[in-house]
């Protein structure tokens, strides 16, 4: 369920230059990642395809706010419920039409998210066995956790990736534009990658890809908003969870519970990596009247939905889930169509939130 990027189908970070990110008002210093193309002379705007770390004028931001207010009349409740009830159908249709032709592989991920690259030191020695007694850092599986993984367990009783030392799960994997670059770039034998999507069509496309290796990857259908649904791993077993342009596809009422559920899957010290749409992104400003479902939440022409976040909204949800901020940055980028002489202002948010490492219990005297 990797969301289409507005009406132009542009991937975050997939254009000629990659993003420079600036922090929110929480006090962090500006933290450049890569890409140092700054527009210092507006007359040179069409010299390159993209410009990094673009500052908005007060007039530009005020204009964006007015535009959003003009088109924020929500659709009738019955139409909103229809889009919610048929969400799976719309995403399956999307992948049936586009298959694997819509997105480019996200090779920029390894600079922005080095947690996905080969780890120099893997100290998470663990084996996840339903019947075993060696269970990560948490002790033995309890009966509830054994039941959770039973539906996904291999015939020999092992959970997929049970012998892995480093476990990554991407939620909303689409057709694998994040998963396959990880598998190609990160050849660490201790790595195992889980990936899931709301769309069964997308998951089948992942599994039918020649690069899909069941010895290193496990793809499955999953609805992120269904917090009662089973995952193939017990709580406390994942090192990294990846959410790339997927969280915005959820109904806002379901976001907090979904993040809290994912947080439970992390090991102590594990991290959630997110990149998604920011408030007043070009895609939001292009929505016409009749597309608003609720405040900052819209439906596209193909029936798929998208929300546009602020940094503070995401920070609140992650912290309520018990996670600590590592990074919460906004990427304001100016993309340029030199042929048509068009400028496009993109706004994306990038976050890293970590699960605290439990303090060791003091030995009782």
KOLPAKE-436887 format. One line per field, with one value per residue (C-alpha): x, y, z. Coordinates in Angstrom, 3 decimals. Example, Ala and Ser with C-alpha at 12.3 -4.5 7.8 and 13.67 -1.06 7.14 Angstrom:
// residues 2
x <- 12.300 / 13.670
y <- -4.500 / -1.060
z <- 7.800 / 7.140
***
This chain:
// residues 365
x <- 0.000 / 2.825 / 0.865 / 0.978 / 2.782 / 0.221 / -0.888 / 2.592 / 3.714 / 6.936 / 8.817 / 10.325 / 14.040 / 13.848 / 14.604 / 18.013 / 19.121 / 18.268 / 16.833 / 18.284 / 16.181 / 15.513 / 14.178 / 10.985 / 10.803 / 11.770 / 15.295 / 17.368 / 20.027 / 19.578 / 20.907 / 21.902 / 21.800 / 22.920 / 22.283 / 23.581 / 21.894 / 20.585 / 18.687 / 20.413 / 19.403 / 15.715 / 16.662 / 18.529 / 15.525 / 15.324 / 19.015 / 18.421 / 15.619 / 15.408 / 16.561 / 17.141 / 15.991 / 13.798 / 12.500 / 8.916 / 7.992 / 5.222 / 3.134 / 3.605 / 2.578 / -0.447 / -1.484 / -1.198 / -3.378 / -6.026 / -6.022 / -6.578 / -9.391 / -11.136 / -11.397 / -11.929 / -15.679 / -15.954 / -17.913 / -21.153 / -20.633 / -22.022 / -19.430 / -16.657 / -17.815 / -17.900 / -14.261 / -13.345 / -15.218 / -13.843 / -10.242 / -8.937 / -10.722 / -9.263 / -5.687 / -5.991 / -7.263 / -4.329 / -1.756 / -3.667 / -3.423 / 0.118 / 1.754 / 5.431 / 5.689 / 4.600 / 7.507 / 11.268 / 13.390 / 14.266 / 18.060 / 18.151 / 16.969 / 20.446 / 21.686 / 18.590 / 18.096 / 21.456 / 19.622 / 18.680 / 22.280 / 24.549 / 25.181 / 28.815 / 27.982 / 25.055 / 24.659 / 21.047 / 21.766 / 18.370 / 16.361 / 12.586 / 11.133 / 7.562 / 8.667 / 12.082 / 13.230 / 15.606 / 13.499 / 15.379 / 15.857 / 12.417 / 12.587 / 10.258 / 7.160 / 4.003 / 0.911 / -0.639 / 2.502 / 2.672 / -0.899 / -0.082 / 2.542 / 0.875 / -0.835 / 2.504 / 4.779 / 6.668 / 5.947 / 8.968 / 7.577 / 9.927 / 8.763 / 9.923 / 13.337 / 13.672 / 17.451 / 18.018 / 20.153 / 18.682 / 15.034 / 13.463 / 9.758 / 8.275 / 4.581 / 2.905 / 5.559 / 3.716 / 5.534 / 8.868 / 10.560 / 12.059 / 12.365 / 14.331 / 16.930 / 17.441 / 17.928 / 20.301 / 22.328 / 22.364 / 23.921 / 24.457 / 23.673 / 22.044 / 19.393 / 15.762 / 13.132 / 9.397 / 7.106 / 3.359 / 0.706 / -3.027 / -3.305 / -3.114 / -2.338 / 0.773 / 1.955 / 1.580 / 3.650 / 6.377 / 6.353 / 6.457 / 9.485 / 12.595 / 14.515 / 12.154 / 14.049 / 11.973 / 15.197 / 15.719 / 12.247 / 8.656 / 5.808 / 2.264 / -1.057 / -1.847 / -4.149 / -2.139 / -5.316 / -6.535 / -4.720 / -6.180 / -4.681 / -1.678 / 1.844 / 4.290 / 6.553 / 5.819 / 6.128 / 9.617 / 11.401 / 11.979 / 14.995 / 13.494 / 9.990 / 9.734 / 6.761 / 7.372 / 4.408 / 1.967 / 0.843 / -0.921 / -3.250 / -4.882 / -8.019 / -6.870 / -9.018 / -6.979 / -3.482 / -2.683 / -3.730 / -1.789 / 1.446 / 1.040 / 0.589 / 3.738 / 5.709 / 4.984 / 6.747 / 10.051 / 12.918 / 14.253 / 16.378 / 14.420 / 13.360 / 10.458 / 11.503 / 8.860 / 8.752 / 5.415 / 3.486 / 3.770 / 1.137 / 0.763 / 2.612 / 1.891 / -0.344 / -2.588 / -2.877 / -3.908 / -6.984 / -10.193 / -13.484 / -15.316 / -12.172 / -11.931 / -12.950 / -12.019 / -9.493 / -6.262 / -7.553 / -8.492 / -9.545 / -7.796 / -9.532 / -8.727 / -10.376 / -7.166 / -6.820 / -4.080 / -3.457 / -0.994 / 0.855 / 2.527 / 5.640 / 3.860 / 1.044 / 3.494 / 5.555 / 2.462 / 1.471 / 4.922 / 5.441 / 1.991 / 3.102 / 5.995 / 8.752 / 11.542 / 12.400 / 15.638 / 14.668 / 11.634 / 12.484 / 10.713 / 11.996 / 10.864 / 11.999 / 11.465 / 11.130 / 11.276 / 9.923 / 12.392 / 10.599 / 7.276 / 8.852 / 6.821 / 7.870 / 6.483 / 6.881 / 7.025 / 6.807 / 7.735 / 8.318 / 10.944 / 10.938 / 12.907 / 11.500 / 13.155 / 11.943 / 13.835 / 16.293 / 15.025 / 17.075 / 18.505 / 16.748 / 18.799 / 19.798 / 17.873 / 20.068
y <- 0.000 / 2.372 / 5.444 / 7.148 / 10.462 / 13.031 / 13.432 / 13.370 / 10.019 / 11.436 / 9.385 / 11.016 / 11.143 / 9.506 / 12.571 / 13.785 / 15.071 / 13.709 / 15.624 / 18.022 / 17.898 / 20.619 / 20.005 / 21.155 / 23.803 / 21.291 / 22.678 / 20.242 / 21.686 / 21.402 / 18.046 / 17.645 / 14.107 / 14.338 / 16.650 / 20.185 / 21.966 / 25.276 / 27.859 / 31.154 / 32.977 / 32.563 / 33.303 / 29.979 / 27.879 / 25.928 / 25.063 / 21.791 / 19.290 / 19.861 / 22.178 / 21.195 / 22.678 / 25.331 / 27.938 / 29.113 / 32.772 / 33.890 / 34.773 / 31.306 / 29.563 / 31.829 / 31.061 / 27.307 / 27.614 / 29.507 / 26.888 / 24.081 / 25.996 / 26.525 / 22.775 / 21.377 / 20.753 / 17.041 / 14.582 / 13.192 / 10.579 / 7.764 / 8.490 / 8.532 / 5.152 / 3.779 / 4.706 / 3.178 / -0.076 / -0.450 / 0.523 / -2.978 / -3.061 / 0.297 / -0.685 / -4.030 / -2.189 / 0.217 / -2.594 / -4.553 / -1.536 / -0.387 / -3.688 / -2.862 / 0.079 / 2.947 / 3.434 / 3.449 / 1.485 / 3.647 / 3.451 / 6.765 / 4.862 / 3.748 / 7.290 / 8.585 / 5.391 / 3.703 / 1.281 / -0.566 / -0.975 / -3.841 / -3.632 / -3.532 / -5.177 / -7.530 / -8.136 / -9.267 / -12.986 / -14.634 / -17.498 / -17.358 / -20.811 / -21.507 / -24.555 / -23.310 / -21.630 / -19.093 / -16.059 / -12.848 / -10.633 / -11.314 / -14.888 / -17.669 / -17.119 / -17.078 / -18.941 / -15.878 / -15.218 / -18.864 / -18.565 / -15.320 / -16.936 / -20.306 / -19.226 / -18.196 / -20.887 / -23.215 / -26.916 / -27.489 / -25.062 / -22.185 / -18.645 / -17.331 / -15.778 / -17.473 / -17.782 / -14.177 / -11.793 / -8.590 / -8.291 / -5.566 / -5.334 / -3.012 / -2.261 / -1.174 / -2.722 / -2.241 / -4.175 / -4.211 / -0.917 / -0.799 / -4.517 / -5.508 / -2.716 / -3.827 / -7.441 / -6.455 / -3.970 / -5.664 / -9.090 / -9.715 / -13.415 / -12.483 / -10.313 / -11.308 / -8.997 / -9.215 / -7.217 / -6.835 / -4.910 / -4.361 / -5.364 / -9.074 / -8.115 / -6.211 / -9.112 / -11.543 / -9.214 / -9.229 / -13.020 / -13.439 / -11.143 / -13.177 / -11.443 / -12.686 / -15.157 / -16.951 / -17.794 / -14.075 / -12.564 / -13.291 / -11.412 / -11.535 / -9.709 / -7.512 / -4.625 / -2.154 / -0.606 / -3.958 / -3.977 / -7.381 / -9.114 / -11.414 / -10.608 / -13.403 / -12.480 / -12.048 / -8.753 / -7.517 / -9.190 / -6.575 / -4.301 / -1.965 / -1.204 / 0.797 / 2.997 / 4.723 / 6.742 / 4.287 / 5.706 / 8.532 / 5.994 / 5.113 / 6.728 / 9.326 / 7.702 / 4.492 / 5.968 / 6.067 / 2.479 / 1.284 / 2.966 / 1.668 / -1.864 / -1.597 / -0.261 / -3.464 / -5.465 / -3.640 / -4.976 / -2.643 / -0.249 / -1.008 / 1.860 / 2.876 / 4.716 / 6.848 / 9.069 / 10.528 / 13.522 / 16.861 / 19.571 / 21.772 / 19.397 / 20.056 / 16.976 / 18.433 / 21.791 / 20.154 / 18.446 / 19.989 / 20.408 / 17.149 / 15.199 / 16.080 / 13.349 / 15.232 / 17.853 / 17.239 / 13.809 / 13.285 / 10.677 / 10.411 / 9.744 / 6.030 / 5.722 / 5.522 / 7.970 / 10.207 / 12.333 / 15.229 / 15.411 / 18.002 / 17.093 / 17.734 / 15.308 / 12.515 / 13.321 / 13.115 / 9.719 / 8.197 / 9.437 / 8.218 / 4.826 / 4.983 / 5.738 / 8.311 / 10.785 / 10.294 / 12.430 / 14.425 / 16.492 / 18.281 / 18.103 / 21.073 / 20.503 / 22.355 / 20.036 / 21.476 / 20.409 / 22.227 / 21.274 / 22.740 / 25.450 / 24.276 / 24.427 / 21.941 / 22.417 / 19.120 / 18.718 / 15.426 / 14.466 / 11.997 / 10.443 / 7.980 / 6.940 / 4.400 / 2.014 / 2.576 / -0.056 / -1.508 / -0.741 / -3.899 / -4.868 / -4.350 / -7.549 / -8.024 / -8.482
z <- 0.000 / -0.812 / -1.715 / -5.115 / -4.803 / -5.798 / -9.353 / -10.820 / -9.387 / -7.961 / -5.378 / -2.333 / -2.990 / -6.420 / -8.513 / -9.570 / -6.190 / -2.781 / 0.143 / 2.620 / 5.746 / 8.283 / 11.762 / 13.397 / 16.069 / 18.754 / 18.949 / 16.879 / 14.610 / 10.869 / 9.828 / 6.161 / 4.816 / 1.230 / -1.716 / -1.470 / -4.325 / -3.009 / -5.023 / -4.220 / -7.415 / -8.425 / -12.030 / -12.093 / -11.001 / -14.282 / -14.362 / -12.463 / -11.853 / -8.093 / -5.316 / -1.708 / 1.580 / -0.010 / 2.410 / 1.947 / 2.143 / 4.500 / 1.469 / -0.033 / 3.179 / 3.603 / 0.028 / 0.704 / 3.805 / 1.851 / -0.866 / 1.644 / 3.349 / 0.006 / -0.603 / 2.893 / 2.730 / 3.605 / 1.522 / 2.991 / 5.694 / 3.541 / 0.848 / 3.451 / 4.744 / 1.209 / 0.610 / 3.967 / 3.332 / -0.211 / 0.576 / -0.148 / -3.498 / -4.534 / -3.640 / -5.440 / -8.510 / -8.270 / -8.344 / -10.974 / -13.285 / -12.498 / -11.448 / -10.830 / -13.242 / -10.988 / -8.560 / -8.821 / -6.371 / -3.383 / -3.310 / -1.393 / 1.673 / 2.713 / 3.124 / 4.853 / 6.862 / 7.503 / 9.793 / 6.590 / 5.410 / 6.503 / 10.226 / 11.305 / 14.603 / 15.035 / 18.726 / 18.659 / 18.903 / 18.903 / 17.589 / 17.528 / 17.993 / 18.967 / 20.870 / 21.969 / 25.133 / 23.624 / 22.734 / 21.987 / 25.030 / 26.482 / 27.732 / 26.642 / 24.527 / 26.585 / 25.450 / 23.800 / 21.747 / 20.681 / 19.430 / 17.589 / 15.380 / 14.895 / 11.669 / 10.149 / 11.565 / 9.270 / 9.405 / 11.631 / 14.189 / 13.420 / 12.791 / 9.372 / 9.920 / 13.298 / 13.080 / 11.922 / 13.949 / 12.485 / 11.497 / 9.369 / 8.575 / 5.994 / 6.391 / 3.162 / 0.930 / -2.353 / -5.069 / -3.228 / -4.099 / -0.620 / 0.103 / -2.985 / -2.680 / 0.933 / -0.092 / -2.908 / -0.877 / 2.506 / 2.005 / 5.702 / 6.347 / 9.659 / 7.992 / 7.494 / 5.958 / 6.523 / 4.260 / 4.151 / 2.313 / 2.558 / -1.106 / -1.880 / -5.477 / -4.351 / -2.185 / -5.083 / -7.259 / -4.593 / -4.359 / -8.145 / -8.470 / -9.456 / -6.674 / -3.964 / -1.790 / 0.872 / 2.686 / 3.353 / 3.053 / 4.034 / 2.317 / 3.659 / 3.448 / 6.441 / 7.303 / 9.389 / 10.780 / 12.156 / 15.489 / 16.400 / 13.345 / 13.803 / 12.678 / 11.787 / 14.706 / 18.411 / 20.214 / 21.020 / 18.103 / 15.369 / 15.018 / 12.402 / 11.121 / 7.889 / 6.922 / 3.587 / 2.278 / 3.839 / 7.186 / 5.334 / 3.701 / 7.032 / 8.362 / 10.915 / 13.622 / 13.282 / 13.256 / 16.969 / 17.657 / 14.602 / 15.695 / 19.236 / 17.888 / 15.779 / 18.740 / 20.631 / 17.914 / 18.410 / 20.485 / 23.154 / 21.119 / 17.937 / 15.694 / 13.427 / 10.263 / 8.545 / 5.494 / 4.417 / 3.135 / 4.929 / 5.286 / 2.181 / -0.120 / -3.780 / -3.894 / -1.172 / -2.886 / -6.163 / -4.726 / -6.034 / -4.226 / -3.672 / -2.703 / 0.996 / 3.473 / 6.629 / 7.646 / 5.645 / 4.532 / 0.871 / -1.653 / -5.029 / -8.298 / -8.045 / -4.612 / -2.566 / 0.324 / 1.702 / 4.795 / 5.066 / 8.392 / 10.544 / 12.500 / 15.776 / 14.890 / 14.209 / 17.285 / 19.472 / 18.067 / 18.389 / 21.929 / 22.967 / 21.692 / 24.150 / 21.644 / 21.900 / 19.166 / 17.272 / 14.277 / 13.138 / 10.074 / 7.252 / 3.683 / 1.594 / -1.950 / -5.177 / -8.161 / -11.653 / -15.024 / -17.243 / -20.446 / -19.350 / -17.157 / -14.143 / -10.489 / -7.931 / -4.192 / -2.287 / 1.471 / 3.117 / 6.727 / 7.887 / 11.355 / 13.452 / 16.824 / 19.095 / 21.752 / 24.968 / 26.142 / 29.376 / 32.437 / 34.089 / 37.300 / 40.424 / 42.156 / 45.323 / 48.401
***
